Amino acid sequence: MSEEFKGKTALVTGGSRGIGLGIAAELLARGANVAITARKEETLREAAAELDGGDRVITISANAGDYDAATGVAQQVIDRFGSLDLLVNNAGTNPVFGLLMDAPLPAVEKVMKVNVVGALAMTQAAWHGWMKEHGGSVVNIASIAGLHVSPFIAAYGASKAALINLTRQLSAELAPTVRVNAVAPAVVKTRFAEALYVNNEEQVAAGYPLKRLGVPEDVAGAVAFLLSDSASWITGETLPIDGGILKTGGA
């Protein structure tokens, strides 16, 4: 086990599976205390068992779209571990598949509420609860869908574009004591993204210069770097994690 984050506490929203769980495992392996949130108690219990971090892991049932809950989540983390140094805004949703001109507006509103305003709410809670006085680092999980036109997941893409801009805004507002960055993954093999590859993975992967889809560990390592002191002069940036596909004009 690395001790890179020993004595620090990380909160990973949407941390019960997929990319969020991969990030939680990476931060735990590097010495951090880790809190994960998700909506369902059962998936949180399963995630905690998989992480197997003993008293260095706590789970908190919370909905990223419930802004009022964010302050309570942050306070629970601080009460348990004594700090909240690292925040990963990973929780997201995408109930809209299709053209924006046909999209139900309440569903689009939900995407924006969870993916953008939910991330802001949790960052506010972490800032006021701990980081304003003690410093810290934030990483938002965006998407390459926020960097180019994304047919059929346009609402999701618009929300991730907003999250990328939010990252820039917060990096200026919270400097110099708190750094805020983002990562923008392409297709990562998780349950959340299954519809994008499950029936034609080989064909989808062939479009990537590196000839494979991402896995949660690909994202987790980059997130850990951006959270770490090794990235102490990096803020306001969004790092694509995409197997090279943006360079081809694809995705």
TORSEVO-580485 format. One record per residue (C-alpha): y, z, x. Coordinates in steps of 0.05 Angstrom, whole numbers, plus 5000, padded with zeros to 4 digits. Each point is the difference from the previous one (the first is absolute). Example, Ala and Ser with C-alpha at 12.3 -4.5 7.8 and 13.67 -1.06 7.14 Angstrom:
<recs>
491051565246;506949875027;
</recs>
This chain:
<recs>
500050005000;506949825025;505550534998;505749504991;502050314934;497650705012;504450504964;502849474954;498749894926;499249324966;500449834926;496649354979;501149794928;494549604968;495550285053;493450054963;497349315018;501349355035;505949945047;502650704983;493350335016;499649605065;506950255020;498350724982;493749965043;503849715059;505450544997;494850544993;496349735061;506550035039;500950744986;504450024938;499250444940;499449524942;501750034926;497949434954;502149854929;496849594945;499850024924;492650174992;497050675021;493049695008;502349475050;503950535038;493850445006;496049405026;505549835050;500450715025;492450015011;500449345038;505750245043;496250645015;506250335030;498750714976;506350404992;504249455032;499549584937;502750154931;500049574937;505449994947;499349654933;506449624987;502549354970;504849605044;503749794938;501550724981;506550125037;500550734978;493450155034;502349775069;503850635016;494150434981;495249595042;504550065061;500750754990;492450094993;499149665067;505350425034;497350644969;493049855025;501449735070;507050245015;503149315010;500349284975;501249585061;496849334983;500249634934;496149374981;502149694934;493649624985;499150094925;500849354962;498049624939;499549284977;498249924927;503549324994;496349375018;503349354982;506849664996;506250434995;502449584941;494050244960;499750715028;500550594952;506450355021;497250714990;494549825050;505149735050;504150634991;493850425016;498949615065;507250135021;499650734978;493950165041;500849545060;507450095013;503150584963;493850435010;500649905075;507350184998;498650634959;494850255049;504649855059;505550394967;495350584989;497749995072;507149945025;502950574959;493850435009;499149945075;502449395038;507550094990;499850635043;494049855045;499449255007;494049564988;497449304990;498549584939;495849374993;500049594936;494049554984;503049344979;496449324999;500849305026;500949844926;507050295010;501549515056;498649344966;498849694931;493750314971;497449604941;496450384945;501850685031;507549874998;501850674969;496250365054;503349565053;506950154972;498650745002;497749975072;506149595019;504150564970;496050525039;501449625064;507450024986;499550734980;496950125068;506149705034;504850394956;496650675012;499449885075;507649975003;501150584953;495050495031;501549855073;500150285052;495050554983;495249614955;497249315015;497949554942;495649395011;495149584960;493849595009;498449374961;492549864996;496949354978;493450034963;496350635019;492950114976;501050554949;498450094927;507449914984;499949295030;493149784978;502649484951;503149625059;493649905039;493750284968;497049344977;502349575060;501050455060;497649495051;504849484973;505950484997;498650265071;499749295027;507449934986;501750555049;500849845074;495850615016;494649764951;499050654964;503250434947;503050675016;496650674993;503550674989;499350195073;504449415020;505750294959;498650735018;500949895075;506749654991;502550544952;498050555049;503849645055;506449954958;499550734982;499050215072;504850165056;497749355033;504449654948;505850485009;505149435008;497549594941;502950084930;501649554941;494649505020;494349694959;493849825040;495649454971;492650155007;497349344979;495049695047;505349495019;500349664932;507650034993;500649585063;496049454966;504649974940;494250234958;498350614958;
</recs>
